[in-house]
Amino acid sequence: MVSAPAASAATHTFYTTESVRLRAKPTTHSTALALIPKGANVKAQMDKFGGIEWYTGSKHNACGSKGYIHDGTWSKVTYKGITGYTAFPCLMPR
């Protein structure tokens, strides 16, 4: 019996609206894995309905120019081969 390869998660390209950290978990207290510069492309995971998959984590001011973000939404993204979490409000679709 031959099994089919596992389906990979769908992604969509977004860009960062300002420099933002890529974190190991959806919280500003988590380890910073990289600094994503303003305008950089990232691949965000999409949910089964075609929307961006987002996570509720800590409240933050990770998007400095947007002020304090009260909803604590984060997105799981890949940047230069590193996968982690970044503040959802810092992303715009390409």
Secondary structure, 3 states (H helix, E strand, C coil): CCCCCCCCCCEEEEEECCCEEEECCCCCCCCEEEEECCCCEEEEEECCCCCECEEECCCECCCHHHCCECCCEEEEEEECCEEEEEEHHHEEEC
